[in-house]
Amino acid sequence: MLTRRAFSATLLGAMAVPLVARAFAQAPSDIPSRIAVMSQLHAILVQRGDEIIVAEAPRGRGLDRVANIKSCSKSIIGLLTGNAIAQGSIPSVNATIGEIAPSIIPLNATPGVEDLTIEELLTLRAGLEGTSGRNYGAWVNSEDWVAFALRRPMVATPGGRMIYSTGTTHILGAVLAVATGKSLLAQARAVLGQPLGIEIPAWTQDPQGYYFGGNEMALTPRGMLRIATLMRDQGRFDGDQIIPADWIDQSTQARTRSPYSGFDYGYGWFLTRSGFIIARGYGGQIIAAHPEQDLAVAITSDPTSPARSGGYFGDLMDLLEGPVLSLA
């Protein structure tokens, strides 16, 4: 049994240990070793409640310099869509391209694209042939990215199965720009950057000047963590409601399922059986929240190396659902 003096000495000794060291001391013993052997991992931040309990950047650009978040951008576009609906720029998720942004529909567009809804774009269920994978190079080298995506053949019924396609999210980004009268960059800075106190630098634009909707955005790991806490806390940050709580609820309801990972998918966010809400980007970029366990996580990785569900991304999920989840 500790005496009061012994307890005080122990407490003072603990306070003298750096925060991250204390976090790892409380964490399962395999967390440091797991991170050490994950050669693609650049940085990881874990926040429990209001306290950052893991903050490591063994490789890469560190915790305070921006990193390419790749397709985590799709989840950011989802949040901007919710804001546009809340502000009245878009009537609802049932509104169509033809109603909101007919100017982006090209001549010889695939019949029916004018009837595609915001929800179908958000959930990657537009039915159009994908522009990711083998079609990606031709798409981003085209003279008009939006037109190229809207001229893809219909290979599934709109509202049916999920077809992972960055072109679909880029169409949504163009719709948002037309509907709000503001670029995606201006929206991202106003809706998320300023309220969260995070840096959002300009990123790639297509030949028509639309910012890339669904790829190439850059955030610092600390900025990613703030977005993770926003998702964890029902759209609130530092006492303010940044994104409507009902939009967070709608975003985290399963609408379809990924044919690759098997995860459910909402309005731009993957949903795991263990309760994580996840933004996922090529190479192993992750913004994750676990509301029930009060956890928020940001992970950056080598953006040039693949991270398949059966490979490195699977290793990251093992890390999240094992050692990280046990920190709750």
N, C-alpha and C positions, 0 to 999 in steps of 0.2 A: 504493500500500500504506500502511495506517494505521500510524503509530507507536503505541507503548503510550500515550504522552501524548495523542495525537490521539484514540485510541480512547476513553480515559477522558473526555475533554472531550465527545465526542459522546454517550457514555452518560449523563453528568450532564445534558447539555442535554435529552436525551430524557426523563429522569426528571422534569424540571421542567415538562414539558408535561402538562396535565390528561389523565386517563385517557381520556375520551371523545374528546378531540382526537387522542390517539395512535391510538385505535381507528379513527377516520375516516381518519387518515393512512395506516394500513395497508390500509384497505378500498378497494374499487373506487371510482374518483372519482365515479361517478354516484349513490352512496348518499345523500349529503346533498341533492343536487339532486332525487332521486326523492322523498325524504321531503317536501321543501319544497313540491312541487306536488300532493301528495296531501292535498287540503283536508279530507278526512274523518278522516285519521289524527291521533290524539291523542298516543299514546306508543308507543315501541318500545324493547325491551330485548333484547339478544342476548348470550348467555353461551357462551363456548367453554372447555371444561374447567371450571376453577374461576374464570375471569376474565370479568367483564362487559366486553365490548368495544364495545358500543354501548348508550348510555343517553340517549335523547332524548325530550323531551316538548314538541314545538313548539306544541301546542294542548291544550285540555282541562284536567283537574284535576291533572296532574302525575304523578309516579312513585310518590308515597307516600300518595295519597288513593284511596279505593275508587271503583271504576267498575262499572257494571252489565255483567256478562259475558254476559248473555242466554243463548243456548243452549249456551254452553260449560258451563253448569250440567249438561247431560245427561252430559257426560264425567265430571264430579265424581260424579254419581249412580252412574256405572259403577264408580268406585273404591270408593265406599261399599258397593256390592253385593259386590264382591270381599272387602271386610273382613268383611261380615256372613256370607259363606260360610266364610271362614277361622275366624271365631269360633264357628261352629256354629249361628248363629241361623237360617240357611237351609241346608238339606241340600246342595243343588247347583243348578246352572243348569237342571236338568231338573225341579225342583220346580214345582208349579202354584199359581196363586192360590187355588184351592179347598182345597189342602192347607195353605197357610201363612197366608192371610188371608181366610177365607171371610166374615168380618164386613164387608168392604168391598163385597161383591157385593150390588147392590140388587135389590129386587123388579123383575120385568120386565127383568132384564138380558138382553142378547143371548145366546141359547143358545150354549153352548160356551165362554164367557169363563172359566168356572171351571177349564177345562183349559189355559188359556194358561200357558206356562212363563216362568220368569225370563229364559231366553235369548231367547225371542220378544219380550219387553218390552224387553230390553237392546238388541236389534238392530233395533228398530222394525219387526218383522215379525209384529205381533199380528193383522193382517188386518182390524182395525177401521177404519171410515172415520175419516179424520184430523180432528183438532180445530184444526190450524194453518190458515193461509191464510183462506179465506172463512168457515170455521166458528169461527174463534178468538173473535170477539166474543161470539157466542151462548154459547160454552162458558164463558168467564171471567165472564159475567154470569149464569150459571145458579146455582141454589141449592145444588147439590152437584156439584162438578167431577168427582169420581171416578165417581159414578153416571152423569153425563152421558156420560163417555168410555166406560163399560162398556155403555151402551145404544146406542152407535153401531152401525149395521148392519155385518155382515161383508161386505167388498167384495173380499177376497182370502183365500186359504187361509192359516191361521196357519202361520208358518214359511216362507212363500213370499216374495213380493217385499217390498221395503222401502217402507213408507208413512210418510213423515216426519210425525210427529204428537207435539206436546208433551204431549197428553193421555195417550199411551202411557207416556211417561216419568213423568208425574204418578201414574199408576196404580202404577208401580214404586216411586216414592217412598213412596206410602201403604203398599204391601206391606212395604217396609223398616221403616217406623215401627211397624207392627203386629208384625212378626217380631222386632224387636229390643227393643221396648218403649221406644224413644227417638225423639224427633223428628229430622227430617233436620238441623235446626240443631245439636242436641246431638251427633249422629253426625259431622257435618262438623267441628265444633270439636274433638271428641275424636280423630278419625281423622287429620285433616289440619291443622287450625288449630294445636293445641298442639304436635304433633311438628315441624311446619315453621316454627313461630314466626310465623304469619300471622294477620291479623285477618279474622274472618268474622262480619260483623254479621248480625243477624236480617233476614229478607227476607219477601216476600209470603206470606201464608197464605190458604188457601181457606176457605169458610164453615164447614167442619168442623174447621178448625185445622191441617190438614196443610200443611206448608211446600211451596211451589211446587216440584214435581219437574221440572226441565227448563228453568227460566227465572228471571230476576230476581235471581239471586245476585249479590253484589258482592264484589270482591277488588281489592286494589291491583295495579298492574302488577308490582311486585316479588313479591307473593304469587303471581300467575299464573306468574311465572318460576320460582318454587320448585316449583310443580306440574309445570312443563315439565321441570325437571331430574330430578324424581322419575320421570317417564316415560322420560326419556333413560337413567337409571341403574338400570333394572330394579327400581323401587320403593324404592330406597335414597336416603337424604338424610343428609348429614353423618355417614356411617358407620353409620347405623341402618336396618334394614329396616322401612319404614313400611307398604308394601303388599306382599304376597307376590309374589316374582318370577314364580311360575308364573301368577299372575293377570295380570300385565303381559303375559306371553307370550300368554295366551289372549285378552286384550283387543285385541291387535295382530295377530290373525289375521283375514284377510278372511272375513266371514260373509255379506255381501250387498254391494250396490252402490247408491250414490245415483243416482236417476234424473235429478238436477239437475246435480251436479258431475261425475259419472262416477267419483268416488273410491270405492274399497272402504271398507267400514265394518265395524268389529269390535264390541267391547262398549262402545259409546258414543264411539268414536274413529274419525275418518276417516284413511285411509291412502293416501298418494300414491305414484305410481310412482317418484318420486325418493327415497323413503325417509323422508319426514316423517310423523310421527304428529300429528294435528291435532284440537283441539277448536275448533269454529267457532260463533260467535254472531252474531245479527242485527246489522247495521251494520258488521261487520268486527272483531269481537272474536276474538282468536286466542291459543291456547296451543299451542305446537308444539315437538316434539322430533325431533332427527335423531340416533339413537344411533350410527350408523356414523361420522358426522362430528363427534360430541361437541358438538353444538350444542343449545341451548335458547333459545326465543324467546317473548316475550310482546308482543302488540300490542293496544292499545285504540283505538277509533274512535268517531265520533259514533254513539250508540246509537239515534238517531231517523231515520237515513237508511238506505235499503236498500243491500245489498252483494251484488249478484248475481254468479253465477259468470262471466257474460259482461261484468261491469262492474267495480265497485270491488274485489270479492273476487278477481276475476281479476288485477287490478293487484297486490293483496297477494301472490298466489301467484307472480306474476312477480318480485316483490321477494324473496320467500323463496327461490325456486328459482334466482334469478340472483345478484344482489349478496350476499345474506345467505349463501347456500350457499358462495359463493366465499371467504368468510372462514375456512372450515374449514382 
